[in-house]
Amino acid sequence: MDYDVRDIKLADQGRSKIEWAEATMPVLRLIRKRFKRQQPLKGVRVTACLHVTTETANLAITLKAGGADVRLCASNPLSTQDDVAAALVQHEGIPTFAIKGEDNATYYRHIESAIAHRPHVTMDDGADVVSHLHSKRKELLRNVIGGTEETTTGVIRLRSMAEKKVLKFPVISVNDADTKHMFDNRYGTGQSTMDGIVRATNRLICGSVVVVIGYGWCGRGIAMRAKGMGADVIVTEIDPLKGLEAVMDGFRVMPMEQAAPVGDFFVTVTGNIHVIRGEHFAAMKDGAIVCNSGHFNVELDIPALEKLAAKRRIVRPGVEQFTLKKNDHRVSLLGEGRLVNLATAEGHPSSVMDMSFANQALSAEYIVKNYKQLEKMVYPVPPAIDKEIARLKLAGMGVAIDTLTAEQKKYLASWEMGT
C-alpha cells in the first residue's frame, strides 16, 4: 500500500489513542454503524486533507466503513500525530501521507499522493487540495463531484473562487454549520489554544494580560477560557459589532497599536494576513509571547520579526525566542506561528470534534446523493443535518429536551392566535 509516515512501528501506540478518542465520539459512532450497513459511499474516492489526529482518524475509519476509498494527507506541517498516521496505515488500511514537521516540498508531495487516486470528493481544512487541483492538476477536476471545507480560512478562499466563477465543483461549508462553529470553534479552540500555550511555556495565565486578536467564534472561545483562568483579556477587532459584543462580554477593546505594549500573551484568530506586524513586535514588552490559532501562520508577520531581531534561539520545544536589536526585549514565538493548539498540543478534544466530523461524514453522503442538483458554489450544511447531529449529540450525552405540543405547534403556525 502506498503511504508515507514517520515510523510504521508506532502503529499500536496510535491505535490505542484512536480508540481513546472514539469513546467520546458517540455521534460519529452511530453514523459509522449506519454507514457500514447502508454503504452510502460505496465506490466513492475521497481525498481528505485534514489535521492527522485521533479524531480525524475516526472520521477516516467512518468514511471507509461507508464504502469510500479514502486517502489522507496533512493540512498543516506541524499538526500530524505520527503514531496515528502509522495506525491508519497498519491497522485500518488507509493510505496516509503525513509526517510531523514535514517541509514545504514534502507537504505538497503528500497532497499529490493523496489525489493520485483521482478523487470524487475532497475534504479540506484550509482549501489546499481544492486550490492545488484548480492550479496544478486541472485534468483531475472532471472526476470531482463535490467537496467539504472545515475551517474559516478555507471558506474565505472558496467563496472568493466562487465569486470569481473559477470554482469547478460544489463545496459544502462544514465550518458554517451551527454544530461546528458554535462548539468546535468556540469551545474546542478555546480550550485547546490555552492548552497549547500552557504546554509550550509553563507560564501562569492568572494575572497576565492576554490579547486576543479577532472576536469571531474562535476568539470568543479563547477570550472566555483565558478569562476563566484569571487573565486580564484585551480584544482587538475591525468589526464594530464584534467589538461591541466583546465590550458587552466584559473585555477591554482597543486597537492593536495600544495593546502591543501591554500584552503578555498574544493570540491571533482572524484568518487574515499580518494582523501582528513589525511595529507591533517592536512595541512589545520584554518577555512577550506570541502565537497563532488561525489556520495559516501568515496572521503573524514573521519575516518582520526576524528582521527586527539581533539573535534568535530555541529556548523550549516549540518556543523560539527573538531578541530585538532596538532594546534587547525578548519576544517568543510558539509553534513557528502555526496553529498553536496542534503545534504544541493535541488539538480539540474528541467530544467536540465528534460534531464537526459528523458534519463531514453526512455532508459527503449528501454530496454523493445530490451533486447533480448542485451548482458550482459554496453551500451551507443542510439544516436537517445540523439539527440531526445536535439531536444525536444530546442523546449521546444522556440529555433530553422538550417537544412542542399540538396546541403549541398550532399557536406558532397561526397568525390568528398571536395574542
C-alpha atoms as one frame of an Amber mdcrd trajectory, in Angstrom:
protein
   0.000   0.000   0.000   1.204   3.497  -0.868   1.883   5.647   2.198   4.429
   7.965   3.804   4.597   8.149   7.600   7.435   8.691  10.040   7.579   5.232
  11.594   5.152   2.387  10.930   6.266   0.782  14.219   4.276   3.449  16.084
   1.028   1.908  14.842  -0.002   0.066  18.024   0.514   3.190  20.114  -1.572
   5.170  17.651  -4.375   2.614  17.628  -4.764   2.938  21.410  -5.063   6.716
  21.091  -7.636   6.406  18.295  -9.729   4.090  20.479  -9.457   6.532  23.397
 -10.820   9.355  21.249 -13.576   7.186  19.787 -15.002   6.600  23.279 -16.221
  10.234  23.396 -17.432  10.446  19.786 -20.909   8.869  20.025 -22.411  10.723
  17.046 -19.715   9.578  14.649 -20.007   6.093  16.110 -23.736   5.977  15.297
 -23.090   7.281  11.781 -20.382   4.655  11.276 -22.808   1.910  12.296 -25.363
   3.086   9.714 -22.710   3.646   7.045 -21.413   0.115   7.481 -24.931  -1.234
   6.952 -26.063   1.045   4.102 -22.742   1.697   2.242 -23.735   5.204   1.007
 -20.176   5.956  -0.169 -19.517   2.672  -1.947 -17.043   3.202  -4.779 -16.525
   6.887  -3.949 -12.899   8.071  -3.893 -12.357  10.598  -1.101  -9.210  12.715
  -0.675  -9.066  14.216   2.826  -6.544  16.943   3.636  -7.085  17.371   7.367
  -5.119  17.525  10.604  -3.957  13.941  11.123  -5.123  13.447  14.700  -7.025
  10.786  16.600 -10.329  12.498  15.808  -9.577  12.674  12.086  -8.639   9.002
  12.210 -12.134   8.179  13.435 -13.628  10.194  10.576 -11.470   8.363   8.027
 -12.473   4.998   9.520 -16.150   6.035   9.315 -15.837   7.032   5.656 -14.165
   3.730   4.837 -16.925   1.875   6.718 -19.386   3.612   4.377 -17.626   2.125
   1.356 -15.320   5.021   0.459 -11.805   4.647  -0.934 -10.086   7.134   1.406
  -6.677   8.770   1.114  -5.499  11.150   3.834  -2.809  13.827   3.959  -1.977
  16.541   6.488  -3.420  20.041   6.241  -0.628  21.524   8.369   3.057  20.507
   8.672   3.012  20.557  12.480  -0.383  19.058  13.291   0.294  15.405  12.473
   0.349  12.802  15.227   2.874  10.342  13.797   1.602   7.340  15.722  -1.938
   7.964  14.493  -0.748   8.192  10.884   1.049   4.853  11.319  -2.038   3.225
  12.852  -4.260   4.294   9.958  -1.897   2.591   7.541  -1.110  -0.533   9.557
  -4.440  -1.287  11.200  -7.052   0.396   9.007  -5.545   0.061   5.544  -5.993
   3.759   4.808  -3.211   5.291   2.660  -1.879   8.186   4.749   0.719  10.772
   3.801   1.729  12.854   6.808   4.858  13.422   8.883   5.006  15.937  11.709
   7.464  18.694  10.832   7.489  17.932   7.101   8.966  20.649   4.920   7.042
  22.568   2.276   8.125  20.311  -0.586   7.058  17.190   1.315   3.757  18.802
   2.252   2.814  19.324  -1.399   4.213  15.950  -2.423   1.841  14.426   0.120
  -1.082  16.324  -1.398  -0.082  14.908  -4.791  -0.021  11.406  -3.303  -3.450
  11.903  -1.734  -5.051  12.974  -5.030  -3.330  10.224  -7.016  -6.479   8.071
  -6.922  -8.431  10.798  -8.806 -10.893  11.849  -6.076 -14.626  12.165  -6.488
 -14.981  14.074  -3.191 -12.480  16.368  -1.475 -12.318  17.153   2.241 -10.236
  20.185   3.118  -9.112  22.108   6.166  -7.785  25.260   4.534  -8.745  24.564
   0.877  -5.258  23.399  -0.130  -6.480  20.370  -2.096  -9.100  22.432  -3.927
  -6.514  25.115  -4.697  -3.986  22.511  -5.851  -6.494  20.819  -8.141  -7.535
  24.122  -9.685  -3.990  25.409 -10.210  -1.750  22.362 -10.693  -3.912  19.341
 -11.585  -6.815  20.686 -13.626  -7.102  17.405 -15.533  -8.407  15.766 -12.326
 -11.254  18.240 -11.876 -13.537  16.320 -14.210 -13.697  13.482 -11.670 -14.691
  15.660  -8.697 -18.409  15.827  -7.861 -18.060  17.987  -4.737 -16.120  18.804
  -1.603 -16.337  19.899   2.006 -14.388  22.574   3.879 -13.681  22.521   7.606
 -12.300  25.929   8.528 -12.967  29.666   8.232  -9.801  30.373   6.251 -10.677
  27.745   3.671 -14.246  29.000   3.317 -12.930  32.524   2.650 -10.731  31.182
  -0.164 -13.539  29.098  -1.655 -16.088  31.911  -1.606 -13.581  34.100  -3.414
 -13.182  31.371  -6.049 -16.963  31.033  -6.394 -17.443  34.795  -6.742 -14.823
  34.873  -9.498 -16.562  31.928 -11.239 -13.452  29.735 -11.112 -14.714  27.093
  -8.664 -15.336  23.931 -10.679 -17.473  21.907  -8.263 -19.834  22.499  -5.323
 -18.392  22.665  -1.813 -20.261  22.389   1.475 -19.006  24.728   4.187 -18.890
  22.476   7.231 -17.388  25.437   9.096 -20.701  27.312   8.877 -22.759  24.555
  10.488 -24.050  25.601  13.902 -22.888  22.281  15.334 -19.402  23.137  14.068
 -18.652  26.812  14.643 -20.731  27.268  17.803 -18.976  24.363  19.519 -15.772
  23.348  17.729 -14.609  26.920  17.097 -15.694  28.309  20.451 -15.224  25.513
  22.974 -12.690  23.395  21.091 -10.419  26.258  20.020 -10.838  27.989  23.362
  -9.659  25.023  25.415  -7.046  23.631  23.023  -5.408  27.009  22.358  -4.897
  27.694  26.040  -3.699  24.099  26.403  -1.098  24.675  23.676   0.114  27.911
  25.265   0.464  26.369  28.721   2.158  23.196  27.457   4.659  25.194  25.424
   5.506  27.806  28.047   4.513  26.531  31.511   3.724  30.172  32.290   0.968
  31.308  34.655  -2.064  32.689  32.845  -3.672  34.098  36.007  -2.773  37.764
  36.393  -1.374  38.009  32.854  -2.654  40.232  30.065  -3.866  38.074  27.168
  -4.526  39.876  23.884  -6.953  38.068  21.565  -6.813  39.369  18.006 -10.188
  38.693  16.400 -13.531  38.108  18.129 -15.197  35.561  15.888 -16.281  32.234
  17.327 -12.677  31.159  17.910 -11.759  34.474  19.518 -14.813  34.294  21.763
 -13.751  30.862  22.967 -10.147  31.855  23.651 -11.160  35.033  25.466 -13.660
  33.074  27.577 -11.109  30.442  28.576  -8.318  32.948  29.250 -10.660  34.944
  31.468 -11.671  31.752  33.259  -8.001  31.105  34.009  -7.677  34.530  35.629
  -6.272  36.596  32.763  -6.963  40.243  32.036  -8.222  39.891  28.458  -7.918
  42.529  25.755  -9.663  42.077  22.389  -8.692  43.771  19.140 -11.217  43.897
  16.300 -12.012  45.603  12.976 -15.758  44.863  13.076 -17.708  47.356  15.234
 -20.421  44.805  16.061 -17.909  42.234  17.261 -16.006  44.931  19.127 -19.220
  45.978  20.852 -20.008  42.367  21.690 -16.564  41.952  23.268 -17.162  45.048
  25.412 -20.558  43.714  26.487 -18.911  40.390  27.327 -16.671  42.220  29.783
 -13.415  42.582  27.841 -11.280  45.618  27.141 -11.280  46.503  23.437  -8.596
  48.628  21.783  -6.523  48.862  18.600  -3.507  46.586  18.264  -1.239  49.615
  18.477  -2.411  50.209  22.048  -2.498  46.543  23.034   1.023  45.719  21.837
   2.927  47.420  24.705   0.765  45.939  27.492   0.157  42.335  26.483   1.921
  39.329  27.977   0.376  36.790  25.579  -0.894  37.468  22.053  -3.148  35.054
  20.123  -4.288  35.687  16.541  -7.542  34.144  15.234  -8.624  36.279  12.275
  -7.998  34.330   9.070  -6.283  37.447   7.707  -2.692  38.355   6.911  -0.217
  40.285   9.113  -2.538  41.275  11.928   0.571  41.467  14.124   3.201  43.410
  12.187   6.704  44.711  12.702   5.631  47.858  14.505   3.655  45.761  16.973
   6.545  43.375  17.690   8.819  46.386  18.210   6.460  47.840  20.835   6.058
  44.635  22.883   7.367  44.352  26.430  10.307  42.153  27.323   9.138  38.537
  27.595   6.036  38.856  25.410   4.745  35.558  24.000   3.102  35.438  20.569
   1.146  32.638  18.914  -1.446  31.976  16.246  -4.561  29.801  16.334  -5.782
  30.666  12.844  -5.183  28.237  10.016  -2.138  29.870   8.391   0.908  31.403
  10.083   0.655  34.472   7.832  -1.506  36.104  10.512   1.864  36.965  12.048
   4.409  38.931  10.025   7.214  36.555  10.947   9.701  37.952   8.368   9.314
  41.369  10.022  10.061  39.839  13.427  13.145  38.149  12.003  14.407  41.468
  10.630  13.899  43.160  14.000  15.897  40.504  15.849  19.584  40.655  16.700
  19.528  36.962  17.587  17.147  34.038  17.863  17.252  30.710  19.657  15.069
  27.764  20.631  14.552  28.000  24.390  11.999  25.182  24.831  10.385  22.688
  22.439   8.095  24.761  20.242   9.329  28.092  21.651  11.657  30.326  19.624
  12.918  33.477  21.318  13.812  36.588  19.318  15.971  39.279  20.959  15.223
  42.644  19.376  18.046  44.888  18.167  16.336  48.041  19.358  16.054  47.384
  23.099  17.087  43.773  23.831  13.453  42.883  24.529  12.759  39.175  24.110
   9.705  38.135  22.083   8.900  34.431  21.976   7.071  32.763  19.088   5.198
  29.494  19.696   4.997  26.621  17.227   6.585  28.550  14.344   3.455  30.685
  14.260   1.345  27.744  13.145  -1.829  26.526  14.851  -0.656  26.538  18.452
  -3.317  24.106  19.625  -1.909  21.491  17.257   1.738  22.531  17.022   2.339
  22.355  20.784  -0.704  20.377  21.995  -3.127  17.757  20.633  -5.866  19.883
  19.106  -9.531  19.898  20.022 -10.984  17.372  22.460 -12.631  14.449  20.687
 -16.075  15.126  22.150 -16.366  18.431  20.287 -14.784  17.123  17.074 -17.472
  14.450  17.165 -19.945  17.008  15.848 -17.596  18.599  13.306 -16.654  15.284
  11.767 -20.244  14.058  11.856 -20.921  17.077   9.631 -18.096  15.986   7.332
 -19.390  12.433   7.025 -23.024  13.396   6.454 -22.073  16.200   4.052 -20.078
  13.715   1.965 -23.136  11.467   1.865 -25.294  14.466   0.872 -22.943  15.368
  -1.992 -22.989  11.823  -3.369 -26.793  11.797  -3.324 -27.396  15.344  -4.609
 -24.388  16.538  -6.632 -26.321  16.595  -9.911 -28.624  19.272  -8.486 -25.841
  21.418  -7.001 -24.207  24.396  -8.695 -20.518  25.274  -8.572 -20.727  27.338
  -5.410 -20.273  27.171  -1.634 -23.271  25.741   0.222 -24.115  25.657   3.930
 -24.659  22.334   5.644 -28.368  21.487   5.178 -30.257  22.476   8.367 -31.721
  18.983   8.685 -28.201  17.542   9.017 -27.222  20.195  11.559 -30.261  19.505
  13.750 -29.888  15.748  13.494 -26.282  15.980  14.691 -27.381  18.137  17.639
 -30.117  15.616  18.455 -27.696  12.702  18.329 -25.163  14.584  20.450 -27.719
  15.289  23.173 -28.804  11.652  23.094 -25.198  10.549  23.389 -24.812  12.802
  26.432 -27.979  11.419  28.019 -29.745  14.776  27.767 -33.438  15.086  26.867
 -35.281  18.204  25.697 -38.935  19.144  25.381 -41.081  18.794  22.262 -43.909
  21.066  21.148 -47.454  20.050  21.995 -50.082  20.048  19.229 -51.538  23.227
  20.755 -48.120  24.949  20.692 -47.488  23.963  17.076 -50.893  25.371  16.099
 -50.213  28.592  18.008 -46.858  29.155  16.323 -48.304  28.435  12.874 -51.339
  30.701  13.165 -51.374  34.483  12.920 -54.902  34.483  14.270 -53.745  33.080
  17.636 -50.879  35.516  18.077 -52.378  37.384  21.044
